Each structure stands twice: as structure tokens, then as C-alpha cells.
Amino acid sequence: MSSPRSEDTAAAWFARMSLLHRPGFWIPVLVMIGFGAYHLVWWASDTPYSSAALITLLACVVAALLMLAIVRSSVVALGTSVKFFLAAVGFGAAVLGVDLVIGPARVGTETTTDVVGALALLGGLFVFSAGIYLRTDVDRPSAIRPGPRHVAEERFRLNGADAVLRRFRDFGPGTNRLVDVCRPQITAADLHFVAYSVDGECRFYLDVLEDSNVDRFFDQVTPETRREHYLQQARYLHRLMTGLNASFREIDAGILIRVVLDVERGALYYYWIDDRRFMTGVTLDQEMVDAADRKMVHVVDEVRVSLGHKRIGDLER
């Protein structure tokens, strides 16, 4: 029987290999194959080499890809445009480099042309790779870079369930009172996971994901995998909320203090505390989404009071 760690590693490997199934990867590869076939036919035949014909062909391909990108997205964001521009420029430079290396000498001597072509090819591949990386990796929510490892762990019975408490670096002795606020609300019936974060990094989380009464929610993933993804999603949500709050300030709408991601099997809660702190919670039971949300409100209110802030209900008063 394979261990949960090996299953998680395999899943992560297949997630990375999913890049091979994206049009952003294989369309340029096919174009490069066609480019190589063009030069192979030219080399094997007696027809004169025509850079103009090749450039015209590549321009048509790039124009078609650009039109496809515009059609698929009604709004072309600046970030997306920059990534596409990097990939296109890098691809074009690589094509030019191959053309210089294979084709006749056009930059001084034949040796000079080969050197310039090789440099253009290497530089183009680097820029193209940067554009593809930004396009496929940085924007993935699972900004899915693992966070820091916990530095302390406790396992105990809590409200009739098997609980796990993990502390991270910079936990601080004053944070213990926040853990105590969470303890009464965590049960196997509704609120299954609560995390407290500062500056985008988790300080502690408390959950009952390994309790036998919660096993029915784990058909395909392990509790450990869920924990890692909850923390990753929390960091991504925090960055997203920071950007949205900047927009809301322009219309004097105040701070976005609560987000509930009601999914098919449960819900993920995000609560803003202040500019540096936030809390996230999870229920795995769809029927308990409202009950768990009420518990999260209570937890966040008590945490806010402990930190010297108003309760959520008092913010508009």
C-alpha cells in the first residue's frame, strides 16, 4: 500500500506535467517543428532559400495565435499582455536565431552569423521560457508553493474529537489566548478547521480532520493534503482580498471583511481582522455551512476583541 506522502508526491508530479497538455506549450512546439521541416526541405532540395517566405509564414501564425487569444478573452489584462509579449518575443528571437544558424551568412562572415544566431536562439528560448512560466505557474492559485513547516504540534481530544494543533514560527506567547478562543468552536459536527495568519503566513491552525467522524469526507485526498491546500488557498485569498480592498477604497465602500466560498462539499471562510491579520475556517459538511459560519463569526469577534478591535457587528456603528 502506498503512503499518503507518496500519493501526494505523485499528484504534485502529475500537476506539474499538466503543462504538457496546455496549448501554450504545444502550439509553439508544433510551430518549431514546422520551422525545422521547412529548413530540412530547403536543405535537401535545390530551391533557393527564401527568408521572406519564412518570415511571412511565421507572421501569419503569430497573427492567428494573437487573434485566438483575443477571441478567447473579452478583456485583455495588462499582466496577460506582458506574458504573451514575452513569450512571442522570445519565440521570435529563437526562430531568428535558428534561421541565422541554418541559413546563408547575412551578418558579416559565416562564423559571425552563426555566433549571432546562436546567441539569439539562446536568448529567445530564455525569454520564451520566462513568458510561459509566468503564464502557467505564477498565476496558479496553488501559488502553489508550499508554506513554511510547523515548528510544534499537539494532539489531544477536543470536544469529543481527535484534534491537531500546529504552531508556526513567530507564534509568540500572546497567541495562546487566540488558540483558546478557537477551542470551544472546533467540533467534528460543523467547524472542522480554523487558521490564524499574520502578513500572509499562518501562525497556527487547529482542526479535527483526523477524527474518525470526519473520515467520510476523505474519499480521494488525505487530511494532510487538505491542510496544505487550505493554507495555500488562504494565502491566495489574502492577496486577492488586498487587491479588491484597494479597489473598494476608491469608491469609499470600506473593507471586504468576509468571504464565504460555498463549494459543493462544504465551505471555506475568509475573515479580515486588520491590515496584517486574517482568519480562515473550513467545514466539510454542506449541511453545516451556515452553522460553521456563525461559529466563525463568534471566533473572529473574540479574536478581534483580544487584539483591541471592534466586533464585526460594531464596525459600522
C-alpha angles and dihedrals in degrees: 000000000000119000123243088247093056090047091051091048092051091048091050091049093052089047090056091046089054086085087077090064095055123101088225088068107038100038093065089043091055091047090052090050090052089048091053092047089052091055092043091055090046092049094048095046135060095237116123116258113254118194090176092060091048094048091049091051093050092046090055091050093049091047090051092050091048092051090048091053092050093048093049092052122044090194119047107202122208092243092052091048092052092050092048090047092052092049093046095047092046092048091048092049091050091051090049090050093053090046091053093047096047100032130069122291110281102154107063112291125006090256092053090049091051092049093048090046093050092049091048090049094050094043092046093051090050094051092043091051090050091053093048091047093052090046098050108024114030095050095051110110093221073074048192096202114129116249127228120300120255117257099206136027134191128187120195145136114277125181090339095311138097106258135192124204118189125185125200133204116293088030092143127198092261090063092070090081089057090054089052089054090056098046099080093049100052112093139148089244102064126339105051105168136026127178132184119207136186124195090355095305126105117247096184143340132200123198147156096212093128096053115117091236089062096049092096089070094058107076100138109007134051126241089248092056090050091051092052092048093046090056092046092048090048092056091048092048091050092055090046093049091049090057093045092049090054088057094045091053089062090062095038092244096139128228125328097239103173137033125177117194100199104196129179093267107036132313144274117222127204120190125184116220103171139322091292105030136061139157132219130197137184138205120187094196115085091202091058099051094110095042092050090047091055089051090050090053089053093048094048092047091053092046091049091051090048089054094047098258132125122262116262092252091054097053094093096043 
